Amino acid sequence: MATKGGEQQNELSGPVTGGAVQAREVHGGVHFHHVPTSAPVPRQLPAAPAHFTGRTAELSELDSLQEQGGRTLAVLSGPGGVGKTALALHWSYLHGARFPDGQLYVDLAGFSGEEPVDPGEALGLFLRGLGVPPEQVPAGLTEQAALYRSLTAQRAVLVLLDNALSAAQVRPLLPTSPAGAVLVTSRSRLAGLIVEGARLLDVGPLGMTSAVRLLDLAVGGTRVRREDLPARTLATMCGGLPIALRIAAARLVTRPRWSVERVVAEMDDERGRLTVLSALPELSVRSTFDLSYRALGPTAAALYRRLAGHPGRDFGPSVAGSVLDHASVDALDELIEGSLVEEVHEDRYRFHDLVRLHARDQAEPAEHAQAARRMSEWYLAAAQVADSAVTPYRDRIPYRFSVQPVNLPTLGRAEALDWLEVERANLIAAGRVALDHDWPDLAWQLADVMWPLLLHHKHYRDRAEINDRGTTAARRWGNRVAEAVMLRRQGLACTTMGRLEEAERHLAASIECATEAGDRRGAADALELLALVQLDQGRLPEAVARLTGLVRTNRELGAPRNQGLTLIHLGTALGRTGRTAEGLAALREAEALFDGLPDPDPYNRARVTVATARLHQRSGDSAEATRLGERALAEMLELGSAPGAAEAHEVLAEAAVDPQRAGEHWRRALDLLLKLGSPRAGRVSARLRGVEPPAG
């Protein structure tokens, strides 16, 4: 395009030398923009990223921010290698026409392993790019910033501040023009920029579709598309992290005869995965994470190393603090701020899988083991709080902590069950860790302390593993009483699942262990469960005789709660033999015992009501059965016991005169049992079909 001085103006870099008006083509038309005489149009952005894919939500959020009017200021934060710079560049090139006065770029080297760029140095670069002769660039930061603001005040300029260390480093580089935009990338969240009007955008790993697409584009050809399942596995191993995906793609590109499955096999061992993803010095996952690690303070660095041994996937702040000699909220905040730990929900945090592997590699074995023990013991101590709230009456084997855990939750009964449910996966994982480290007493305690959750929420799939691990731990520990407890629970689980022969074997072994240990109470509990097996097998006279004897045993042992449990089972057995009056008498005695306990047991007290309602229903007294069934249902719902509520619905369905009402109760019972994975669901489903009108 011609200028007044007759020179040709290069739109990308050349200066305007003789006039105040510059014309350039925009979207096929001509746009006139007034600029100061001799003002260049800087085009400092690096090349657009190759193979960019995904990020639809992030791009939309940046678009919406731009459309709000006024200066756009966005901070893109996330771990190293997640693709923050690629996202910023991609958006910048998409919307370059909105910023006809140019683009400014600087790598602030906040996490480069070198000295971060001084704001004055960055301002000097920008001022020279805006046409200020080097000799006219002010020496002081204040004067530089003032001149920079003056030159950009009326200009539509895009500024990309890459790899920033802090808000203080960024603040002098912010232009004031309402037509401009500033994108900042950092591994830190730079919350200090919120007062400047910044929007903070967390940039996370790519989703599966985008990750596989990036692999496909980077490798080229059809190799990735031909091996879709291995490609998805490879994307998972890379954790959706673009830098890791590009390294894996480079591995395939440089070995054209390798299959994707071959690279998957190479990365299958977690211990060597970072090595595979760090083979290229110019593109290394380990080096990327090293820079973030070296930027941490001593306490945060210790927390980073030690949290890598956390037994489960996500964790709360209290267990994180358990690995430090002196609790420090600031240390966890530093990891979050540095994008080394992700906040997935309120007060719930998680490592990216590859970051976790890096953190683990920084810890010495002794430090790793000590941290694992402290976290496992914190989970035990916190679960003991919940256990005491839900089942205060339980006998427990004492445990001596290596370091007394602190910052434990304060829980009422309802909150305790919720806490156990939230931490269920972590508690199970902590038990595995304890057994793997050969801490059998701790592993057993972590299995035992989950009893309240298994009692009320069942979790049939977990119970077998928990009980098996508890049995193994007790045997390594050499504690026959502890072994008897776990064998008894496994017998109960097998009974519930209908595996009666297996249940008998576990219960017989439990009786043997308890008897050898002189634990008469434990042996009696296992014998009672054997009586329940006999009930399920239809051996009613044997079950009644055994339960009658156990009532006497519990009375002799001075165990009113156990006596009450036995009376519930005896009343049920007597009712099934047609001895309704004797069964109701046994249940009345059980009711009196539970009402008189010093430590209340509301769940088993509600079970007495369910059993009584069932006996009335069997004897033909539907009205009394319905009255008691509704009371029992309300009690079980208040306790949060889905199994108890399902049983109450079954009793109400049996007692209902109206088929529609019966069907409603069968349906609700079925819904609860299906959620629990209960084997009773099949029988209840059949009863529901029996009362529902045929389709059509």
C-alpha positions as CSV (number, residue, x, y, z in Angstrom):
1,M,0.0,0.0,0.0
2,A,1.3,3.5,-0.8
3,T,2.1,6.1,1.8
4,K,2.5,9.9,1.4
5,G,6.2,9.5,1.3
6,G,5.8,7.0,-1.5
7,E,7.2,4.1,0.5
8,Q,5.6,0.6,0.4
9,Q,4.3,-0.3,3.9
10,N,4.8,-4.0,5.0
11,E,1.7,-4.7,7.1
12,L,3.7,-7.1,9.4
13,S,6.6,-5.0,10.4
14,G,7.5,-1.9,8.5
15,P,7.0,1.6,9.9
16,V,4.7,4.3,8.6
17,T,7.1,7.1,7.7
18,G,5.4,10.2,6.6
19,G,1.9,10.4,7.6
20,A,-0.6,10.0,10.4
21,V,-3.0,7.7,8.5
22,Q,-2.3,4.0,7.8
23,A,-4.6,1.8,5.7
24,R,-4.7,-2.0,5.8
25,E,-7.0,-4.6,4.5
26,V,-9.3,-6.2,7.1
27,H,-11.7,-8.9,6.1
28,G,-11.6,-7.9,2.5
29,G,-12.2,-4.2,3.1
30,V,-10.1,-1.2,4.0
31,H,-9.7,0.0,7.6
32,F,-8.2,3.4,8.4
33,H,-6.6,3.9,11.8
34,H,-4.9,7.0,13.1
35,V,-1.5,6.3,14.7
36,P,1.3,8.6,15.9
37,T,3.8,9.6,13.3
38,S,6.5,7.0,12.9
39,A,4.6,4.5,15.0
40,P,5.4,0.9,14.0
41,V,2.8,-1.9,14.2
42,P,4.5,-4.6,16.3
43,R,3.9,-8.2,15.4
44,Q,5.8,-10.0,18.1
45,L,3.8,-13.2,18.6
46,P,5.6,-16.5,18.1
47,A,4.2,-18.8,15.4
48,A,0.8,-20.2,15.8
49,P,0.8,-23.6,17.5
50,A,0.8,-26.7,15.2
51,H,-1.8,-29.3,15.7
52,F,-3.9,-27.3,18.1
53,T,-7.0,-29.2,19.1
54,G,-9.9,-29.0,21.6
55,R,-10.2,-26.2,24.3
56,T,-13.7,-25.3,23.1
57,A,-14.8,-24.2,26.6
58,E,-11.7,-22.1,27.3
59,L,-11.8,-20.4,23.9
60,S,-15.5,-19.6,24.5
61,E,-14.7,-18.1,27.8
62,L,-12.0,-15.9,26.3
63,D,-14.5,-14.9,23.6
64,S,-17.1,-13.9,26.1
65,L,-14.6,-11.9,28.1
66,Q,-13.7,-10.0,25.0
67,E,-17.3,-9.4,24.1
68,Q,-18.0,-7.8,27.5
69,G,-16.2,-4.6,26.4
70,G,-13.4,-2.8,28.1
71,R,-9.9,-4.1,28.5
72,T,-9.7,-7.9,28.4
73,L,-7.4,-9.3,31.0
74,A,-7.2,-13.1,31.4
75,V,-4.8,-15.2,33.4
76,L,-4.4,-18.7,32.0
77,S,-3.0,-20.9,34.8
78,G,-2.2,-24.6,34.9
79,P,0.7,-27.1,35.3
80,G,3.7,-27.0,33.1
81,G,3.1,-28.6,29.7
82,V,-0.7,-28.3,29.9
83,G,-0.8,-26.1,26.8
84,K,-1.4,-22.6,28.3
85,T,0.8,-20.8,25.7
86,A,-0.6,-22.8,22.8
87,L,-4.2,-21.8,23.9
88,A,-3.2,-18.1,24.3
89,L,-1.5,-18.1,20.9
90,H,-4.3,-19.9,19.2
91,W,-6.9,-17.4,20.5
92,S,-4.6,-14.5,19.6
93,Y,-4.3,-15.6,16.0
94,L,-8.0,-16.3,15.7
95,H,-8.8,-12.8,16.8
96,G,-5.8,-10.9,15.4
97,A,-8.0,-8.6,13.3
98,R,-9.5,-7.2,16.5
99,F,-6.1,-5.7,17.4
100,P,-5.0,-3.7,14.3
101,D,-2.4,-1.8,16.3
102,G,-0.3,-4.9,16.8
103,Q,0.7,-7.6,19.2
104,L,3.3,-7.5,21.9
105,Y,4.9,-10.6,23.4
106,V,7.4,-11.4,26.0
107,D,8.5,-14.6,27.7
108,L,8.8,-13.6,31.4
109,A,10.8,-16.7,32.2
110,G,9.0,-17.2,35.5
111,F,9.5,-20.9,35.4
112,S,12.5,-21.4,33.1
113,G,15.3,-22.3,35.4
114,E,16.8,-18.9,34.8
115,E,16.3,-15.5,36.3
116,P,12.8,-14.2,35.7
117,V,12.6,-11.2,33.3
118,D,12.7,-7.9,35.2
119,P,9.5,-5.8,34.3
120,G,11.8,-2.9,33.3
121,E,13.5,-5.2,30.8
122,A,10.2,-6.3,29.4
123,L,9.0,-2.7,29.2
124,G,12.1,-1.7,27.3
125,L,11.3,-4.4,24.8
126,F,7.8,-3.2,24.4
127,L,8.7,0.5,24.1
128,R,11.2,-0.2,21.4
129,G,8.6,-2.4,19.6
130,L,6.2,0.6,19.8
131,G,8.8,2.8,18.0
132,V,10.6,4.5,20.9
133,P,14.3,4.8,19.9
134,P,16.5,2.9,22.3
135,E,18.2,6.1,23.5
136,Q,14.8,7.6,24.4
137,V,13.7,4.6,26.6
138,P,13.6,5.9,30.2
139,A,15.9,4.4,32.7
140,G,13.5,4.0,35.6
141,L,10.6,1.6,35.8
142,T,8.1,4.3,36.8
143,E,8.9,6.4,33.8
144,Q,8.9,3.4,31.5
145,A,5.5,2.3,32.7
146,A,4.1,5.8,32.3
147,L,5.4,6.1,28.7
148,Y,4.1,2.6,27.9
149,R,0.6,3.5,29.2
150,S,0.6,6.8,27.1
151,L,1.6,5.0,23.9
152,T,-1.0,2.3,24.3
153,A,-3.8,4.4,25.8
154,Q,-5.8,4.7,22.5
155,R,-4.5,1.6,20.7
156,A,-6.1,-1.7,20.1
157,V,-3.1,-3.8,21.1
158,L,-2.9,-7.4,22.1
159,V,-0.3,-8.2,24.8
160,L,0.7,-11.8,25.6
161,L,2.7,-12.1,28.8
162,D,4.0,-15.7,28.8
163,N,5.3,-17.7,31.7
164,A,4.8,-15.1,34.4
165,L,6.1,-15.6,37.9
166,S,4.0,-13.2,39.9
167,A,1.4,-10.4,39.8
168,A,4.1,-7.9,40.7
169,Q,6.0,-8.9,37.5
170,V,2.9,-8.5,35.4
171,R,1.3,-5.3,36.8
172,P,3.7,-2.7,35.1
173,L,3.1,-4.4,31.8
174,L,-0.6,-3.9,31.6
175,P,-1.8,-1.3,29.1
176,T,-4.8,0.8,29.9
177,S,-6.6,1.0,26.5
178,P,-10.2,-0.3,26.7
179,A,-9.7,-1.6,23.2
180,G,-6.8,-3.8,24.1
181,A,-6.4,-7.3,25.5
182,V,-3.9,-8.9,27.8
183,L,-3.4,-12.7,28.1
184,V,-1.1,-13.9,30.9
185,T,0.1,-17.5,31.2
186,S,1.5,-18.8,34.4
187,R,1.9,-21.9,36.5
188,S,0.6,-19.8,39.4
189,R,-2.9,-18.5,39.5
190,L,-1.7,-14.8,40.1
191,A,-4.8,-14.0,42.2
192,G,-3.2,-10.6,42.9
193,L,-4.3,-9.5,39.4
194,I,-8.0,-9.9,40.3
195,V,-8.0,-6.3,41.6
196,E,-6.8,-5.2,38.1
197,G,-10.0,-6.8,36.7
198,A,-8.4,-10.2,35.7
199,R,-10.4,-13.3,34.9
200,L,-8.7,-16.4,36.1
201,L,-9.0,-19.4,33.8
202,D,-7.7,-22.8,34.9
203,V,-6.3,-24.8,32.0
204,G,-6.5,-28.5,32.6
205,P,-5.5,-31.6,30.7
206,L,-7.2,-32.4,27.4
207,G,-10.2,-34.6,27.3
208,M,-9.9,-38.1,25.7
209,T,-11.2,-37.0,22.3
210,S,-8.9,-34.0,22.0
211,A,-6.0,-36.0,23.4
212,V,-6.3,-38.7,20.8
213,R,-6.9,-36.1,18.1
214,L,-3.6,-34.4,19.1
215,L,-1.8,-37.7,18.8
216,D,-3.4,-38.3,15.4
217,L,-2.4,-34.9,14.1
218,A,1.1,-35.0,15.5
219,V,1.9,-38.6,14.2
220,G,0.2,-38.1,10.9
221,G,-1.1,-40.8,8.5
222,T,-3.5,-43.3,9.8
223,R,-1.5,-45.1,12.5
224,V,-3.3,-43.7,15.4
225,R,-6.7,-44.1,13.8
226,R,-5.9,-47.8,13.1
227,E,-5.2,-48.4,16.7
228,D,-8.0,-46.6,18.5
229,L,-8.0,-48.6,21.8
230,P,-4.2,-48.4,22.3
231,A,-4.3,-44.7,21.3
232,R,-6.8,-44.1,24.0
233,T,-4.7,-46.0,26.5
234,L,-1.7,-44.0,25.5
235,A,-3.7,-40.7,26.0
236,T,-4.7,-41.9,29.5
237,M,-1.1,-42.7,30.4
238,C,-0.1,-39.2,29.3
239,G,-2.9,-37.9,31.5
240,G,-4.2,-35.7,28.7
241,L,-1.1,-33.5,29.1
242,P,-0.1,-32.0,25.7
243,I,3.6,-32.0,26.3
244,A,3.4,-35.7,27.2
245,L,1.2,-36.5,24.2
246,R,3.7,-34.7,21.8
247,I,6.6,-36.6,23.2
248,A,4.7,-39.9,22.8
249,A,3.9,-38.8,19.2
250,A,7.5,-38.0,18.6
251,R,8.4,-41.5,19.7
252,L,6.1,-42.9,17.0
253,V,7.3,-40.5,14.3
254,T,10.9,-41.3,14.9
255,R,10.1,-45.1,14.8
256,P,7.8,-45.4,11.8
257,R,7.6,-49.2,12.2
258,W,6.4,-49.2,15.8
259,S,2.8,-49.7,16.6
260,V,1.0,-47.5,19.2
261,E,0.7,-50.7,21.2
262,R,4.5,-50.9,21.4
263,V,4.7,-47.4,23.0
264,V,1.9,-48.3,25.4
265,A,3.9,-51.4,26.5
266,E,7.0,-49.2,26.9
267,M,5.1,-46.9,29.2
268,D,3.1,-49.5,31.1
269,D,5.4,-49.5,34.1
270,E,4.6,-46.4,36.1
271,R,8.1,-46.3,37.5
272,G,9.7,-45.8,34.1
273,R,6.9,-43.7,32.5
274,L,8.6,-40.3,33.2
275,T,11.8,-41.6,31.8
276,V,10.1,-42.5,28.5
277,L,8.4,-39.1,28.4
278,S,11.7,-37.2,29.1
279,A,14.0,-38.8,26.5
280,L,14.3,-35.6,24.5
281,P,16.2,-32.8,26.2
282,E,14.3,-30.1,24.4
283,L,10.9,-31.7,25.2
284,S,10.9,-33.3,28.6
285,V,8.1,-33.9,31.1
286,R,10.5,-34.3,34.0
287,S,12.4,-31.1,33.2
288,T,9.1,-29.2,33.0
289,F,8.0,-30.4,36.4
290,D,11.5,-29.9,37.8
291,L,11.2,-26.2,37.2
292,S,8.0,-26.0,39.2
293,Y,9.4,-28.1,42.0
294,R,12.6,-25.9,42.3
295,A,10.4,-22.8,42.6
296,L,8.8,-24.1,45.8
297,G,9.7,-23.1,49.3
298,P,11.2,-25.8,51.6
299,T,7.9,-26.6,53.4
300,A,5.9,-26.8,50.2
301,A,8.6,-28.9,48.6
302,A,8.4,-31.4,51.5
303,L,4.6,-31.5,51.2
304,Y,4.9,-32.1,47.5
305,R,7.2,-35.0,47.9
306,R,5.3,-36.6,50.8
307,L,1.8,-36.2,49.4
308,A,2.8,-38.3,46.4
309,G,2.4,-41.3,48.7
310,H,-1.3,-40.5,49.4
311,P,-3.2,-43.8,49.3
312,G,-6.1,-42.6,47.3
313,R,-6.8,-40.3,44.3
314,D,-8.0,-37.1,46.0
315,F,-7.6,-35.8,49.5
316,G,-8.5,-33.0,52.0
317,P,-6.4,-30.4,53.7
318,S,-6.2,-32.1,57.1
319,V,-4.6,-35.4,55.8
320,A,-2.3,-33.3,53.7
321,G,-1.1,-31.5,56.8
322,S,-0.5,-34.8,58.6
323,V,2.8,-35.3,56.7
324,L,4.4,-32.2,58.1
325,D,5.9,-31.8,61.5
326,H,4.1,-28.4,61.8
327,A,0.8,-28.0,60.0
328,S,0.9,-25.3,57.3
329,V,-2.1,-24.2,55.2
330,D,0.3,-22.0,53.3
331,A,2.3,-25.0,52.0
332,L,-0.8,-26.5,50.4
333,D,-1.9,-23.1,49.0
334,E,1.6,-22.8,47.4
335,L,1.1,-26.2,45.6
336,I,-2.3,-25.1,44.4
337,E,-1.0,-21.7,43.4
338,G,1.8,-23.4,41.5
339,S,-0.6,-25.7,39.7
340,L,1.1,-28.7,41.1
341,V,-2.0,-29.8,43.0
342,E,-5.5,-29.3,41.5
343,E,-8.6,-28.3,43.6
344,V,-11.3,-30.6,42.2
345,H,-14.0,-29.7,44.7
346,E,-14.2,-27.5,47.7
347,D,-11.5,-28.7,50.1
348,R,-10.7,-31.7,47.8
349,Y,-7.4,-31.8,46.0
350,R,-5.6,-34.1,43.5
351,F,-2.3,-34.5,41.7
352,H,-2.2,-34.9,38.0
353,D,-1.0,-38.5,37.4
354,L,2.3,-37.5,35.9
355,V,2.9,-34.8,38.5
356,R,2.3,-37.4,41.2
357,L,5.0,-39.7,39.6
358,H,7.4,-36.8,39.5
359,A,6.7,-35.9,43.2
360,R,7.2,-39.5,44.2
361,D,10.6,-39.6,42.5
362,Q,11.8,-36.6,44.6
363,A,11.3,-38.5,47.9
364,E,13.8,-40.8,49.5
365,P,12.3,-44.2,50.4
366,A,12.4,-43.5,54.2
367,E,10.6,-40.2,53.7
368,H,8.0,-41.8,51.4
369,A,7.3,-44.6,53.9
370,Q,7.0,-42.2,56.9
371,A,4.6,-40.0,55.0
372,A,2.5,-43.0,53.9
373,R,2.2,-44.2,57.5
374,R,1.3,-40.8,58.8
375,M,-1.5,-40.4,56.2
376,S,-2.8,-43.9,56.8
377,E,-2.8,-43.3,60.5
378,W,-4.6,-40.0,60.1
379,Y,-7.4,-41.8,58.1
380,L,-7.6,-44.4,60.9
381,A,-7.9,-41.7,63.6
382,A,-10.5,-39.8,61.6
383,A,-12.5,-42.9,60.9
384,Q,-12.4,-43.8,64.6
385,V,-14.2,-40.5,65.3
386,A,-16.9,-41.5,62.8
387,D,-17.0,-45.1,64.1
388,S,-17.6,-43.9,67.7
389,A,-20.4,-41.6,66.5
390,V,-22.2,-44.3,64.6
391,T,-21.5,-47.4,66.7
392,P,-20.4,-46.2,70.2
393,Y,-21.2,-49.6,71.7
394,R,-18.6,-51.5,69.7
395,D,-15.7,-53.3,71.4
396,R,-12.4,-52.3,69.8
397,I,-8.8,-53.4,69.9
398,P,-6.6,-50.5,70.9
399,Y,-4.0,-49.1,68.5
400,R,-0.9,-47.1,69.3
401,F,-0.2,-44.3,66.8
402,S,3.4,-43.5,65.7
403,V,2.5,-39.8,65.9
404,Q,-0.8,-38.7,67.3
405,P,-2.9,-37.4,64.4
406,V,-4.4,-33.8,64.7
407,N,-7.0,-31.8,62.9
408,L,-9.5,-34.6,63.1
409,P,-13.1,-34.0,62.0
410,T,-15.9,-33.3,64.5
411,L,-18.8,-35.5,63.5
412,G,-22.3,-36.3,64.6
413,R,-23.9,-39.6,63.6
414,A,-25.3,-38.4,60.2
415,E,-22.2,-36.5,59.3
416,A,-20.1,-39.5,60.3
417,L,-21.7,-41.9,57.8
418,D,-21.4,-39.2,55.1
419,W,-17.7,-38.8,56.0
420,L,-17.1,-42.5,55.8
421,E,-18.8,-42.6,52.4
422,V,-16.8,-39.7,51.0
423,E,-13.5,-41.2,52.3
424,R,-14.4,-44.9,51.5
425,A,-12.0,-45.2,48.6
426,N,-9.1,-43.6,50.5
427,L,-9.8,-45.8,53.6
428,I,-9.7,-48.9,51.4
429,A,-6.5,-47.7,49.7
430,A,-4.9,-46.8,53.0
431,G,-5.5,-50.4,54.1
432,R,-3.8,-51.7,51.0
433,V,-0.8,-49.4,51.6
434,A,-0.5,-50.5,55.2
435,L,-0.5,-54.2,54.3
436,D,2.0,-53.6,51.4
437,H,4.4,-51.8,53.9
438,D,3.9,-54.8,56.3
439,W,2.1,-52.8,59.0
440,P,-0.4,-55.6,59.8
441,D,-1.9,-54.0,63.0
442,L,-2.6,-50.8,61.1
443,A,-4.0,-52.7,58.1
444,W,-6.3,-54.6,60.4
445,Q,-7.5,-51.5,62.1
446,L,-8.3,-49.8,58.8
447,A,-10.4,-52.8,57.8
448,D,-12.2,-52.9,61.2
449,V,-13.0,-49.2,61.4
450,M,-15.1,-49.4,58.2
451,W,-17.7,-51.6,59.9
452,P,-20.3,-48.8,60.5
453,L,-20.3,-48.0,56.8
454,L,-20.6,-51.6,55.8
455,L,-23.4,-52.1,58.3
456,H,-25.5,-49.3,57.0
457,H,-24.5,-48.9,53.4
458,K,-23.5,-52.5,52.7
459,H,-21.1,-52.0,49.7
460,Y,-21.2,-55.7,48.9
461,R,-18.4,-55.4,46.4
462,D,-16.0,-53.9,48.8
463,R,-16.8,-56.1,51.8
464,A,-15.1,-59.2,50.5
465,E,-11.8,-57.4,49.9
466,I,-11.9,-55.5,53.2
467,N,-12.6,-58.7,55.2
468,D,-10.0,-60.7,53.3
469,R,-7.3,-58.0,53.8
470,G,-8.3,-57.8,57.5
471,T,-8.0,-61.6,57.9
472,T,-4.5,-61.6,56.2
473,A,-3.4,-58.6,58.4
474,A,-4.6,-60.4,61.6
475,R,-2.6,-63.5,60.6
476,R,0.5,-61.5,60.0
477,W,0.0,-59.7,63.2
478,G,-0.5,-63.0,65.0
479,N,-3.8,-61.8,66.7
480,R,-6.3,-64.6,66.9
481,V,-9.1,-62.4,68.3
482,A,-8.7,-60.0,65.4
483,E,-8.7,-62.9,62.9
484,A,-11.9,-64.2,64.4
485,V,-13.6,-60.8,63.9
486,M,-12.7,-60.7,60.2
487,L,-13.7,-64.4,59.6
488,R,-17.0,-63.7,61.3
489,R,-17.7,-60.7,59.1
490,Q,-16.8,-62.6,56.0
491,G,-19.2,-65.3,57.1
492,L,-21.9,-62.7,57.5
493,A,-21.2,-61.2,54.1
494,C,-21.4,-64.7,52.4
495,T,-24.7,-65.4,54.2
496,T,-26.1,-62.1,52.9
497,M,-25.0,-63.0,49.4
498,G,-26.5,-66.5,49.6
499,R,-23.2,-68.4,49.6
500,L,-24.2,-70.4,52.6
501,E,-21.6,-73.2,52.5
502,E,-18.8,-70.7,52.2
503,A,-20.3,-68.8,55.1
504,E,-20.3,-71.9,57.3
505,R,-16.6,-72.5,56.6
506,H,-15.7,-68.9,57.6
507,L,-17.8,-69.0,60.7
508,A,-16.4,-72.4,61.8
509,A,-12.9,-70.9,61.4
510,S,-14.0,-67.8,63.4
511,I,-15.3,-70.0,66.3
512,E,-12.0,-71.9,66.3
513,C,-9.9,-68.7,66.5
514,A,-12.0,-67.2,69.2
515,T,-12.1,-70.3,71.3
516,E,-8.3,-70.7,71.1
517,A,-7.9,-67.1,72.1
518,G,-10.3,-67.5,75.0
519,D,-12.7,-65.0,73.5
520,R,-16.0,-66.5,74.6
521,R,-17.9,-63.3,73.4
522,G,-16.4,-63.7,69.8
523,A,-17.2,-67.4,69.7
524,A,-20.9,-66.7,70.7
525,D,-21.2,-64.0,68.0
526,A,-20.0,-66.5,65.3
527,L,-22.3,-69.2,66.6
528,E,-25.2,-66.8,66.3
529,L,-24.4,-66.2,62.6
530,L,-24.3,-70.0,62.1
531,A,-27.8,-70.1,63.4
532,L,-28.8,-67.5,60.8
533,V,-27.3,-69.7,58.1
534,Q,-29.4,-72.6,59.4
535,L,-32.5,-70.3,59.2
536,D,-31.7,-69.5,55.6
537,Q,-31.3,-73.2,54.9
538,G,-34.7,-73.9,56.4
539,R,-33.3,-75.8,59.4
540,L,-35.6,-74.1,61.8
541,P,-35.6,-76.4,64.8
542,E,-31.7,-76.3,64.9
543,A,-31.7,-72.6,64.5
544,V,-34.2,-72.1,67.3
545,A,-32.4,-74.4,69.7
546,R,-29.0,-72.7,69.0
547,L,-30.5,-69.2,69.4
548,T,-32.2,-70.1,72.7
549,G,-28.9,-71.4,74.1
550,L,-27.2,-68.2,73.0
551,V,-29.7,-66.0,74.8
552,R,-28.6,-67.8,78.0
553,T,-24.9,-67.4,77.1
554,N,-25.3,-63.6,76.5
555,R,-27.2,-63.3,79.8
556,E,-24.3,-65.1,81.6
557,L,-21.7,-62.9,79.8
558,G,-23.6,-59.7,80.9
559,A,-23.9,-58.5,77.4
560,P,-27.4,-56.9,77.1
561,R,-26.9,-55.6,73.6
562,N,-25.7,-59.0,72.2
563,Q,-28.6,-60.6,74.1
564,G,-31.0,-58.2,72.3
565,L,-29.6,-59.0,68.9
566,T,-30.0,-62.7,69.6
567,L,-33.6,-62.2,70.7
568,I,-34.3,-60.4,67.4
569,H,-33.2,-63.4,65.6
570,L,-34.9,-65.8,67.9
571,G,-38.2,-63.9,67.6
572,T,-37.9,-64.1,63.8
573,A,-37.1,-67.9,63.9
574,L,-40.0,-68.6,66.3
575,G,-42.4,-66.7,64.0
576,R,-41.3,-68.7,61.0
577,T,-42.2,-71.9,62.9
578,G,-45.7,-70.6,63.7
579,R,-44.9,-69.8,67.4
580,T,-46.0,-66.2,67.0
581,A,-46.8,-65.5,70.7
582,E,-43.3,-66.7,71.8
583,G,-41.7,-64.8,69.0
584,L,-43.4,-61.5,70.0
585,A,-42.4,-62.1,73.6
586,A,-38.8,-62.5,72.6
587,L,-39.0,-59.2,70.6
588,R,-40.6,-57.4,73.5
589,E,-37.7,-58.5,75.7
590,A,-35.3,-57.3,72.9
591,E,-37.1,-53.9,72.8
592,A,-36.7,-53.5,76.6
593,L,-33.0,-54.3,76.4
594,F,-32.2,-51.8,73.6
595,D,-34.2,-49.1,75.3
596,G,-32.1,-49.6,78.5
597,L,-28.6,-49.5,76.9
598,P,-26.3,-46.9,78.2
599,D,-24.9,-46.3,74.7
600,P,-28.0,-46.2,72.4
601,D,-28.1,-48.5,69.3
602,P,-30.9,-46.9,67.3
603,Y,-30.3,-49.1,64.2
604,N,-30.9,-52.4,66.0
605,R,-33.7,-50.8,68.0
606,A,-35.4,-50.1,64.7
607,R,-34.7,-53.6,63.6
608,V,-36.8,-54.8,66.5
609,T,-39.7,-52.8,65.1
610,V,-39.2,-54.3,61.6
611,A,-39.1,-57.8,63.0
612,T,-42.2,-57.2,65.2
613,A,-44.1,-55.8,62.2
614,R,-43.2,-58.8,60.1
615,L,-44.5,-61.2,62.8
616,H,-47.8,-59.4,62.9
617,Q,-48.0,-59.5,59.1
618,R,-47.4,-63.3,59.2
619,S,-50.0,-63.8,61.8
620,G,-52.6,-61.9,59.7
621,D,-52.7,-58.6,61.7
622,S,-52.2,-56.3,58.7
623,A,-53.2,-53.2,60.5
624,E,-50.6,-53.6,63.3
625,A,-48.0,-54.7,60.8
626,T,-48.7,-51.5,58.7
627,R,-48.5,-49.3,61.8
628,L,-45.2,-50.7,63.0
629,G,-43.9,-50.9,59.5
630,E,-44.4,-47.2,58.9
631,R,-42.8,-46.4,62.2
632,A,-39.8,-48.6,61.3
633,L,-39.5,-47.0,57.9
634,A,-39.4,-43.5,59.3
635,E,-36.7,-44.6,61.8
636,M,-34.6,-46.3,59.1
637,L,-34.8,-43.3,56.8
638,E,-33.8,-41.0,59.6
639,L,-30.8,-43.2,60.3
640,G,-29.8,-43.2,56.6
641,S,-30.0,-47.0,56.5
642,A,-31.1,-48.0,53.0
643,P,-31.1,-51.7,53.8
644,G,-33.3,-51.2,56.8
645,A,-35.6,-48.9,54.8
646,A,-35.8,-51.6,52.1
647,E,-36.8,-54.3,54.6
648,A,-39.5,-51.9,56.1
649,H,-40.9,-51.4,52.6
650,E,-41.0,-55.2,52.0
651,V,-43.0,-55.6,55.3
652,L,-45.4,-52.8,54.3
653,A,-45.8,-54.4,50.8
654,E,-46.7,-57.7,52.3
655,A,-49.2,-56.1,54.7
656,A,-50.9,-53.9,52.1
657,V,-54.5,-54.8,51.2
658,D,-54.5,-52.5,48.2
659,P,-52.4,-54.0,45.3
660,Q,-51.5,-50.6,44.1
661,R,-50.1,-49.6,47.5
662,A,-48.3,-53.0,47.7
663,G,-46.7,-52.3,44.3
664,E,-45.5,-48.9,45.4
665,H,-43.7,-50.4,48.4
666,W,-42.2,-53.3,46.4
667,R,-41.0,-50.7,43.8
668,R,-39.3,-48.5,46.5
669,A,-37.7,-51.5,48.1
670,L,-36.4,-52.7,44.7
671,D,-34.9,-49.3,43.9
672,L,-33.0,-49.3,47.2
673,L,-31.8,-52.9,46.8
674,L,-30.6,-52.3,43.3
675,K,-28.6,-49.3,44.4
676,L,-27.0,-51.5,47.1
677,G,-26.4,-54.4,44.7
678,S,-28.3,-56.6,47.1
679,P,-29.0,-60.2,46.1
680,R,-32.5,-59.7,47.5
681,A,-33.4,-57.5,44.5
682,G,-34.2,-60.5,42.4
683,R,-36.8,-61.8,44.8
684,V,-38.4,-58.4,45.3
685,S,-38.5,-57.8,41.6
686,A,-40.5,-61.0,41.2
687,R,-42.9,-59.9,43.9
688,L,-43.3,-56.6,42.1
689,R,-44.2,-58.3,38.8
690,G,-46.8,-60.3,40.7
691,V,-48.8,-57.3,41.8
692,E,-48.3,-55.1,38.7
693,P,-51.1,-55.3,36.0
694,P,-49.9,-56.9,32.8
695,A,-48.7,-54.5,30.1
696,G,-51.2,-53.6,27.4
